[in-house]
């Protein structure tokens, strides 16, 4: 992947770790995939390698097929292990998925080396693809021009006359749901789909001052908070929508520099983190929309866009040509990196 003069969108992911032993096959999975129930998963690299060898899975190397997996079952009632017999882009601890505006997607380590890469689609007019890696290690992206949501195994889902601009995969009550931000002319909405891509609902309009008004102008980035709120980085505003399709609040930013939000994510404290291009800062607000603090970014950074956080209190910001890490939490409290005073 080229690292010069490209725009990054970042998705953070981690791998389960943990001990396993062979049991009877679990019914209900597709033909050819032998799945076994287990009590624990490997916790160390050596244990993971041992489990891979015991199951006759591939270990390391460049071969993308037949890697060892240990994950919750579909019902989330127990753990299962298996050798995944299809091509996969295994998510590895301590590494980041990043994409640029040329449609390149790669898994990058802390030294900036590209471990794996694939081609999604080129974008246009500043509309860049948002990739999400779900529990089954599939990668989805939006193809604006062709009005499609595409998957790495060539499956496609059309969005009719709506242009898809963002995508999110969320686990709700042990079921995966897809949220797709869409635009058509001056209209915009977020559509929720079930795991089989049947439409559940449109998050589109709400009552305001006795009139029906759109929730969104351009829902470019999506995130789901652990309290169930859908967080949307919109055109010049950040909007929060609860499950029952009601507006909770709008966060318009602070200070005199304006507000142009891009990447958005949430953490284990229900805090909402937003990267703002106008102020060149990372805004941190609570689940009620109250400003908590900001991390100021260097003035020479070009167009900060992508954003994600890890479980250690670090946030990662994708800009043209680089991915930067900032620590914003320590033992559950904001660090001195974060400016908590009002920005005038």
GUBAFI-373620 format. One record per atom (N, C-alpha, C): residue in one letter; x negated, y, z. Coordinates in steps of 0.1 Angstrom, whole numbers, plus 5000, padded with zeros to 4 digits. Layout:
REM residues N
AXYZ ...
//
This chain:
REM residues 344
X499249885000 X500050005000 X499150125000 X499450224992 X498750354992 X499050425005 X498050495010 X498150565023 X498050715021 X497850765009 X497650905006 X498950965000 X499351075006 X500351155001 X501651074999 X502050995009 X503350925008 X504150955020 X505450935019 X506350955030 X506750825036 X506650815050 X506950695057 X508250695064 X508950585063 X510050555072 X509650435081 X509750445094 X509250345103 X510250265110 X510150135111 X510950045119 X510049965128 X510249975141 X509449905151 X510149775154 X509349665155 X509849535158 X508849465167 X509349365175 X508549275183 X508949135181 X508049045184 X508348895183 X508648845197 X509648745198 X509848675210 X508648585213 X508248575226 X507248485228 X507648375237 X507148245238 X507448145249 X507248005248 X507547795258 X507147665257 X508247585252 X508047495244 X509047425237 X508847285236 X509847205236 X509647065232 X510747015224 X510546915217 X511446865207 X512746805213 X513846825207 X515146775212 X515846725199 X517146685201 X517946645190 X518246765181 X518546745168 X518846855159 X520146915163 X520247045161 X521547115164 X522347125152 X523647085152 X524547085140 X524947225137 X525447245125 X526047375121 X525147465113 X523947425110 X523047505102 X522947445088 X522547525079 X522547485065 X521747355062 X522047285051 X521347165048 X519947195045 X519047115050 X517647135047 X516847205058 X517647265067 X516947345078 X517247265091 X516147205096 X516247115108 X516047205120 X517047225128 X517047315140 X517147235152 X516247255162 X516247185175 X516447275187 X517247225196 X517447305209 X516147295218 X515847405225 X514747405234 X515147495246 X514347475256 X514647555269 X513847685269 X512647685264 X511847805264 X511047815250 X510547935248 X509747965236 X508247995240 X507347975231 X505948005235 X505648145239 X504848165249 X504548295255 X503248345251 X502348265245 X501048305241 X500748265227 X499748325221 X499348285207 X498948135206 X498248085216 X497847945215 X499047855217 X499947895225 X501147805227 X502047815214 X502047925208 X502747945195 X502147855184 X500847855184 X500147765174 X500347625177 X500347585190 X500547445193 X501947395189 X502947485192 X504347455188 X504447445173 X503747535165 X503847525151 X503247395146 X502147355152 X501547225147 X502347105151 X503047105163 X503846995167 X505046985158 X505547095152 X506747095144 X506347085129 X505047075126 X504547065112 X504847195104 X504847305111 X505047435104 X503647485100 X503747585090 X502447645086 X501947735098 X500647745099 X499947825109 X499047925103 X499448055104 X498548165098 X498448155083 X497448215078 X497148215064 X498148305056 X498048305043 X498848395035 X500148325030 X500348195034 X501548125029 X502748175036 X503748235029 X504848295036 X505948195039 X505848065035 X506847965038 X506547885050 X507647835056 X507547725066 X506947775079 X507147895083 X506647945096 X507547895107 X506947885119 X507647845131 X508447965137 X509647935141 X510548025147 X511147975160 X511248055170 X511948015183 X512848135186 X514148125185 X515048235186 X516348195194 X517248285198 X518548245204 X519348175193 X520148085197 X521148025187 X522148125183 X522948085173 X523948175167 X524948215178 X525248125187 X526248155198 X525548225210 X524248245209 X523448305220 X523648225233 X523848095233 X524048015245 X522747935248 X521847925239 X520547855242 X519547895231 X518347845233 X517247875224 X517147765214 X516747795201 X516447695191 X515147725185 X514547615179 X513247625172 X513347555159 X512647595149 X512647535136 X511447595127 X511247525116 X510347575106 X511147635095 X511047765093 X511847835083 X511347805069 X512147735061 X511647685049 X511747775037 X512047905040 X512148005029 X511048105032 X510848195022 X509848295023 X510248395034 X509348435043 X509648525053 X508548625055 X508948745060 X507948835064 X507948845079 X507148765085 X507248745100 X506848875107 X507648925116 X507349035124 X506349005135 X505349075136 X504349045146 X504249155156 X503949105169 X503849205180 X502749305177 X503049435181 X502049535179 X501849595165 X502749555156 X502649605142 X503949675138 X503849755128 X504949835124 X505249815109 X506649805106 X507049805092 X507149955088 X506649985077 X506750125072 X506950125057 X507750225052 X507950235038 X507650375033 X507450395020 X507250525014 X508250555004 X508150674998 X509150714989 X508950664975 X508050564973 X507850494960 X508450354961 X509050324972 X509650184973 X508750084978 X507550114983 X506650014989 X507049995004 X507049875008 X507349835022 X506149745027 X505649785039 X504549705044 X504549685059 X503949575063 X503649555077 X502249605080 X502049705089 X500849765091 X500349745106 X499049715107 X498549705121 X498049835126 X497549835139 X497149955146 X495950025139 X495249955130 X494150015123 X494550075110 X495750055106 X496250105094 X496150015082 X495749885085 X495649785075 X497049725071 X497249705059 X498549645054 X498449495055 X499249435063 X499149285065 X500049215055 X501149275052 X502049215042 X502749335035 X503149315023 X503849415015 X504849365005 X505749445002 X506749404991 X507249534985 X507949514974 X508449634966 X509949634968 X510549744972 X512049754973 X512549824961 X512749954962 X513150034950 X512650174951 X512350234940 X511950374940 X513150464943 X513050574949 X514150664952 X513950794944 X514950874945 X514951004937 X515551114946 X515251234942 X515751354948 X515651354963 X514551294968 X514351294982 X515051194990 X515851114983 X516651004989 X515750884990 X515250855002 X514350735004 X515050625011 X514650505008 X515250385013 X514950365028 X515950315035 X515750285049 X515850135051 X514750065055 X514749925057 X515049885071 X515749775073 X516049725086 X515749575086 X514949525096 X514549385097 X515449325107 X516349235104 X517249175114 X516749045120 X517548985128 X517048865136 X516648755127 X517148745115 X516848635106 X515648675096 X514948775099 X513748825092 X514048855077 X515348895074 X515648945061 X515449095061 X515149145050 X514949295048 X516049345039 X516749445043 X517749515035 X517349655032 X517749705020 X517449845017 X518549895008 X518650025007 X519750084999 X519050124986 X519850104975 X519450144962 X520350254958 X519950384959 X520850494957 X521450504943 X520550494933 X521050514919 X521950404915 X521650274919 X522550164914 X523750134924 X523850214934 X524950204944 X524950064949 X523850014955 X523749874960 X523049874973 X523449774981 X522549734993 X521949604989 X520649594989 X519949484984 X519149414996 X518949284994 X518249205003 X517049134997 X516049095005 X514849045000 X514948904992 X516048834994 X516348714987 X517248734975 X517248854970 X517948894957 X519448914959 X519948894971 X521448914973 X521749064972 X522849104967 X523249244966 X524749264970 X524949384975 X526349424978 X526649564973 X527649574964 X527949704958 X528649794968 X528549924965 X529250024973 X530150114965 X530650054954 X531550114945 X531050254940 X531850364942 X531450494937 X530650574947 X530450514959 X529650574970 X528250544968 X527350644971 X525950634970 X525450594984 X524850474986 X524350434999 X523050515002 X522950565014 X521750645017 X521050605030 X521650515038 X521050465050 X521650335054 X520950265063 X521450135067 X520950095081 X521850035089 X521549985102 X522149855104 X521449765111 X521949635115 X522049635130 X523249605136 X523449615150 X524049485155 X523549445167 X524049325173 X525149365184 X526349335181 X527449365190 X528149235195 X528149215208 X528849095213 X528348965206 X527048955204 X526448835197 X526748825182 X527248925176 X527548925162 X526849045155 X526249015143 X525649125136 X526649205128 X526449335128 X527249425120 X526349515112 X526749555100 X526049645092 X526749785092 X525949885093 X526450025092 X525650085080 X526450145070 X525850195058 X526350345057 X525350435057 X525650575054 X525850595040 X526950675036 X527250695022 X527550835019 X527350875006 X527751005002 X528350994988 X529251094985 X529851104972 X530251244970 X529451324962 X529751464960 X529551534974 X530651604978 X530551674991 X531151585002 X531551464999 X532051375009 X531051285015 X531251235027 X530251145033 X530951065044 X530450945047 X530950865057 X529950755061 X530250675071 X529550555075 X530550445075 X530250335068 X531050215067 X530450105075 X531350045083 X530849925091 X531349805084 X530449705083 X530749575077 X530349465087 X531049345086 X530749235094 X529549155087 X529149045093 X527948975088 X528148925074 X529348905070 X529648855056 X529948965046 X529749095051 X529949215043 X531349235040 X532249195048 X533649245048 X533749375055 X534449475049 X534549605056 X535349595068 X534849645079 X535549655092 X536249785093 X535549895090 X536250035091 X535350135085 X535850245082 X535150365078 X535150465089 X533950515092 X533850635102 X533750755093 X534750825092 X534950925081 X535451055086 X536651065091 X537251185095 X537751185109 X537851305115 X538451325129 X539251445129 X540051455140 X540851575141 X540151685149 X540151805143 X539451915149 X540252045145 X540652115156 X541452235154 X542652205145 X543352095147 X544552055140 X544352015126 X543151995122 X542851955108 X541951835108 X542051755097 X541151645095 X539751695089 X538751665096 X537451705092 X536451585091 X535551595082 X534551495081 X533651495093 X533251375098 X532251365108 X530851415103 X530551375090 X529251395085 X529151475072 X527951535070 X527651595057 X526751505049 X525851445056 X524851355049 X524251265059 X524751155062 X524251065073 X523050985069 X521851055070 X520651005064 X519950905073 X520050905086 X519450805095 X520450765105 X520350635109 X521350575118 X520650505129 X521250505141 X520650425153 X521850395162 X521750285169 X522750245178 X522250245192 X522950315201 X522450325215 X522950205223 X522350165234 X522750045241 X524150065248 X524650195249 X525950215254 X527050205244 X526650165232 X527650145221 X527750265211 X527150375214 X527350495206 X526550475193 X527150525182 X526450535169 X525850665168 X524550675166 X523850805166 X523450825151 X523750945146 X523550975132 X522751105131 X521651095123 X520951215120 X521551265107 X522251375108 X523051425097 X522251545091 X522951605081 X522351725075 X522451845084 X521351885090 X521251995100 X522051975113 X522351855117 X522951835130 X522851685133 X522851655146 X522851515151 X524151485157 X524851385152 X526151355157 X526251225164 X526951215175 X527151085182 X528651045181 X528850925177 X530250875175 X530450745184 X531450735192 X531550615200 X532350505192 X532550395198 X533050275191 X534450305185 X535250385193 X536650395189 X536850515179 X535750545172 X535850645161 X536150785165 X535750815177 X535950955182 X534651025184 X534651155181 X533451235182 X533151255197 X531951235201 X531451255215 X530851395216 X529851425208 X529251555209 X528351575196 X528051695194 X527051735183 X525851795190 X524651755186 X523451825191 X522851905180 X522852045181 X522452125171 X520952165172 X520252105181 X518852145183 X518752265192 X517552315194 X517352425203 X516252515197 X516152645201 X515052725197 X515452805184 X514452885179 X514752975168 X514252925155 X513652805154 X513152755142 X514152685133 X515352675138 X516352595130 X516252445134 X516952355128 X517052215131 X517252135119 X516252055115 X516351965103 X515951825108 X516951755113 X516651625119 X516451515108 X515551425110 X515351305102 X515451175110 X514251115113 X514350985120 X514950995134 X515750895138 X516450895151 X516350755156 X516150745169 X516150615176 X516550635191 X516850525198 X517250525212 X516250435220 X516250455233 X515450365241 X516250295252 X515550225261 X516250145272 X516850235282 X516550365282 X517250455292 X518350525286 X518850485274 X519950545266 X519550685261 X518250725262 X517850845256 X517850845241 X518150955235 X518150965220 X516951045216 X516150995207 X514851065203 X515051095188 X514751225184 X514951275171 X513751345166 X513251325154 X512151395149 X512751515140 X512251635143 X512851755137 X511751815128 X511951835115 X511051885106 X510852045108 X511952105111 X511852255112 X510952295124 X511152245136 X510352285147 X509052195148 X508952095139 X507752005140 X507651945154 X508751895158 X508851845172 X509651715173 X509551645184 X510351525186 X511251565198 X512551575196 X513451615206 X513951485214 X514051505227 X514551395235 X515751445243 X516951375241 X518151415247 X518751295255 X519651325264 X520251205271 X521451165264 X522151065269 X523351005262 X524451095262 X524451205269 X525551305269 X525151425261 X523951425254 X523551535245 X522751645252 X522351625265 X521551725272 X520151725268 X519551835264 X518151845261 X517251805273 X516351715271 X515451675282 X514051725280 X513551725267 X512251765264 X511851755250 X510651795246 X510251795232 X508751765232 X508251695222 X506851675219 X506551755207 X505651855208 X505251935197 X504251865188 X504451865175 X503551795166 X502651905160 X501451855155 X500551945149 X501052015137 X500652145136 X501252225125 X500852175111 X499752105110 X499252065097 X499951935092 X500751875100 X501451745096 X502451785085 X502551705075 X503451735064 X504751645065 X505851715067 X507151655067 X507251535076 X507251545089 X507551425098 X508951375095 X509051245092 X510351185088 X510651065097 X509850955095 X510150825102 X509950835117 X510650755124 X510550755139 X510950615145 X510250565155 X510650455163 X509950455176 X510450375185 X509850365199 X509550225202 X508650195211 X508450065216 X508850055231 X508649935237 X509049915251 X508049975261 X506950025256 X505950075265 X505950225267 X507050285261 X507150435262 X506350515252 X506050445241 X505450515229 X506350535218 X506250655211 X507050675199 X506050695188 X506450645176 X505650655164 X506350735154 X505650825148 X506150925138 X505450905125 X506250885114 X505750875101 X505751005094 X504651045088 X504551165080 X503851135067 X503651235059 X502951205046 X501551155049 X501251025046 X499950975046 X499550925060 X500350925070 X499850885083 X501050845092 X500750755102 X501650725113 X500950755126 X501650845134 X501050885147 X501750835159 X501050805170 X501650755182 X501550855193 X502650875200 X502650965212 X503250885224 X502750895236 X503350835247 X504250945253 X505550905255 X506550995260 X507150955273 X506950825277 X507450775289 X506350695297 X506350715310 X505450635319 X506150605331 X506350475334 X507150425345 X508550485346 X509150495334 X510550545333 X510650695333 X509550775334 X509650915335 X508950975323 X509451105319 X508751175308 X507351205312 X506451195302 X505051225305 X504751375303 X503551415306 X503151555304 X503051595290 X503051495281 X503051525266 X504351595263 X505451575270 X506751625267 X506951755274 X507251855266 X507551995271 X509051995275 X509252015288 X510652005293 X511252145295 X510552245294 X511052385295 X511752415282 X512752505282 X513552545270 X512552605260 X512752575248 X511952625237 X512652755231 X511952865233 X512552995229 X512153025215 
//
